[in-house]
Amino acid sequence: MNTTGRVYRAPEKDYPFFGAFFIKRGEIMERRLRVVVIGAGIVGALIAREFTKYACDVCLLEQEIEAGWGVTKANSAIVHGGYDDEPATIRAKFCAQGNQMYDSLSKELNIDFQRTGSYVLAFSDEDILHLEGLLTQAKTNGVIGCRIDRRDEVLTRQPKLNKMMKAAFWCPSAGITEPWMIAMAAVESMQLNGGRFFPGNPVIGVDVDHKGAVRGVRTSQEFFHADIVVNASGLYADRITQMVGLDPLLLYPRKGEYILLDKKMGSIVSAVIFPVPTKQSKGILVVPTVDGGVLLGPTAEDLDQRCIEDTSTTRIGLERIKSLVHRLVPDIDESQTVKTFAGLRPETPLKDFVVGPTEIKGFFQAAAMRSPGLTSAPAIAKYMATEAVQEGIGIQLTSNPHFRPNVPKYIRTSEQSLTQWDELVAKDPRYGKMICVCNKITEGEIRDAIIRGARTVDGIKFRTRAGFGHCQGGFCLPKVVELLQRYGHIPMDQLTLRGKASALLSSEVRT
């Protein structure tokens, strides 16, 4: 039984919908617009949150048991500057705008965000010509502060880079974050402002009436009446599009494999390091992470449309990463590998986002969120709840005067001074009981994560970083499981790693 939200029930049938009102016997009675967002990745979660800024009833549907576990969970976590997107594309329109929204967004959602800046390294005269093209494109896209630096200037700031480079393109506005935390915090913000979240609810149909307007969304469990449906379902967006009878949306998964290095390598770079990009991708990168590690990758392999859950890693892919990152940073030590993983993102032949209203009244697309979807997400959310709605159904939404933008910050004892930590422990001894030794995560932090929505081992991992350390949960897993039972009131036989077919126990053992 879903207990995280409740179904929004439509009024009686003799209240036909017209514009933003119900009409009965010539009497106009105001009522709130019903919005259903499909997909709780970073794009869908921010769109749902944006709609709660207005007089709307908002429901956010997600097939996974937690938010941010699709495309959002496994990517490079870079807030791009916006210089790499071809002018006049939808990507270019939203990327630079979204980048500039991250300062305020990170404060409101209390998520980690660092403007590290980024470099694109040039090793030949041909590469330098490409950097000059990026500089021109940056100006066209409205990205300020970019420049081309000489090798000596770059090495002064990043001494571990390859000394064979000739120059580098510098973008000061690029940054790093934790995408899954943005999605989770956006969902929490949406709920604080009256929105309802329905995880574990895969969509099986979108109803359209005889006039060509959306009527509601059917899931495996419930029916949600809707005036507006936003398709933000990531790799499944083509299937949702077909449900309303629109022409097929051509999507296919592009796999990116990654290597995560231990925090011992964390000081090797302090900015995002790119090679000169290709038509296929931005290349194999060296990326500092917000918690002090280093991420290498991704590869870029186009898969068949049927492979939307293939997150396997390959020897060929990982070896390719190792060979190419040394050209950027020769001193990288792969023996410090903590884990390898792969993520998928939706790609289209158009190489662009599909965003906005459609010919089905009330049905909106936020699809094909390839890179830089993470960066563009805040701007797309704002557009969706304002310009897109006005264009698609001719309504200007009324502001919600009670909207509260801020989400409480997660307490991280590892970021506290000893004095601050002592004060925390004096108030609650659970902040002094260590659970994850690698990342210094306490029982109090895990308790907080469960109270704020974690229902699985990975739900705790992504909120607190317990299990993200060198042992990858080898030592803390039994303790995390025990705390899930205690604070989440989840029976042992119902505990999962990440929902679906990931039960921690298969059967009882006789003693």
HELIX and SHEET records of a PDB file:
HELIX    1   1 ILE A   42  PHE A   51  1                                  10    
HELIX    2   2 ILE A   90  LEU A  109  1                                  20    
HELIX    3   3 ASP A  125  THR A  140  1                                  16    
HELIX    4   4 ARG A  151  ARG A  157  1                                   7    
HELIX    5   5 PRO A  179  LEU A  192  1                                  14    
HELIX    6   6 GLY A  234  TYR A  236  5                                   3    
HELIX    7   7 ALA A  237  MET A  243  1                                   7    
HELIX    8   8 LYS A  263  MET A  265  5                                   3    
HELIX    9   9 ARG A  315  LEU A  328  1                                  14    
HELIX   10  10 GLU A  334  GLN A  336  5                                   3    
HELIX   11  11 GLY A  373  TYR A  383  1                                  11    
HELIX   12  12 MET A  384  ALA A  388  3                                   5    
HELIX   13  13 VAL A  389  ILE A  393  1                                   5    
HELIX   14  14 THR A  413  GLU A  415  5                                   3    
HELIX   15  15 LEU A  418  LYS A  427  1                                  10    
HELIX   16  16 PRO A  429  GLY A  432  5                                   4    
HELIX   17  17 GLU A  443  ILE A  451  1                                   9    
HELIX   18  18 VAL A  457  THR A  464  1                                   8    
HELIX   19  19 LEU A  477  GLY A  488  1                                  12    
HELIX   20  20 MET A  492  GLN A  494  5                                   3    
SHEET    1   A 3 PHE A  17  PHE A  18  0                                        
SHEET    2   A 3 PHE A  21  LYS A  24 -1                                        
SHEET    3   A 3 GLU A  27  GLU A  30 -1                                        
SHEET    1   B 6 ARG A 196  PHE A 198  0                                        
SHEET    2   B 6 CYS A  56  LEU A  61  1                                        
SHEET    3   B 6 LEU A  33  ILE A  38  1                                        
SHEET    4   B 6 ILE A 228  ASN A 231  1                                        
SHEET    5   B 6 PHE A 363  ALA A 367  1                                        
SHEET    6   B 6 VAL A 354  PRO A 357 -1                                        
SHEET    1   C 3 ILE A  78  VAL A  79  0                                        
SHEET    2   C 3 GLY A 175  THR A 177 -1                                        
SHEET    3   C 3 PHE A 113  GLN A 114 -1                                        
SHEET    1   D 4 ARG A 147  ARG A 150  0                                        
SHEET    2   D 4 ALA A 167  CYS A 171 -1                                        
SHEET    3   D 4 SER A 118  ALA A 122 -1                                        
SHEET    4   D 4 VAL A 272  PHE A 274  1                                        
SHEET    1   E 3 VAL A 203  VAL A 208  0                                        
SHEET    2   E 3 VAL A 214  THR A 219 -1                                        
SHEET    3   E 3 PHE A 223  HIS A 225 -1                                        
SHEET    1   F 4 LEU A 285  PRO A 288  0                                        
SHEET    2   F 4 VAL A 294  GLY A 297 -1                                        
SHEET    3   F 4 TYR A 252  LEU A 261 -1                                        
SHEET    4   F 4 GLU A 301  ASP A 302 -1                                        
SHEET    1   G 4 LEU A 285  PRO A 288  0                                        
SHEET    2   G 4 VAL A 294  GLY A 297 -1                                        
SHEET    3   G 4 TYR A 252  LEU A 261 -1                                        
SHEET    4   G 4 THR A 337  GLU A 347 -1                                        
SHEET    1   H 2 MET A 434  CYS A 436  0                                        
SHEET    2   H 2 ILE A 441  THR A 442 -1                                        
END                                                                             
